[in-house]
Amino acid sequence: MRYRTILLFGAPGSGKGTQGQIIGSIPGFQHSSTGDIFRSLDLHTEMGRKFWEYSSRGQLVPDELTIQLWKQYIKGLEYINQFHPESEFLVLDGLPRNVHQKVLLEDVIDVQAIVYLRAERDKMVERLRRRALKENRFDDASDEVINKRMDVFGRETRPVLDLYPQELIHRIDATMSQIRILSEIVTRVLVPLKEAVERPADESLASLQGP
């Protein structure tokens, strides 16, 4: 069974991580962030050592290893009953990052909606600067680092959107307040999807109960 999935898309600084965490606290939705998965790795395991080999050299983790790690993580959530794919939606934050990852995920996820948090580049750059200073991440406050991240998103991640049916994509202004962004996501995406899943189950139950 492929996981029913909502993709969170947006350039660095768009706030998709924040929205993903909030959505993940709503019953029926399981948030999955690749960044959080990488940070939680046990370096004494084989997978943890492989990840460290790349990150310690400042290299990106290869796509195949990233997807393999993600699959293991999600399966683990299933085994310990923290994720119930028959009744919950997976909210993916950070995957797929490029076209190759999209291909590798096709047999695992059934994308039912895409939330694209978008804004002008200048506004996202300013937001990243403020966040880096607030969190004492001075390297990330560098314009060179920020612009490089923006360029990578535009070159590798943004084209992934063109490979999905346009009717699945919900474009939302990322410069709004967090509560307004959340309201848009809930109203336009989460409620319709959840109701579409629950309606057949309710109708089936009603038919069993009879008049």
Secondary structure, DSSP 8 states (H G I E B T S, - for coil): --EEEEEEEE-TTS-HHHHHHHHHTSTTEEEEEHHHHHHT--TTSHHHHHHHHHHTTT----HHHHHHHHHHHHHHHHHTTS--TTT-EEEEES---SHHHHHHHTTTEEEEEEEEEE--HHHHHHHHHHHHHHTT-GGGGSHHHHHHHHHHIIIIIGGGGGGS-GGGEEEEETTS-HHHHHHHHIIIIIHHHHHHHHHHHHHHHHHHH--
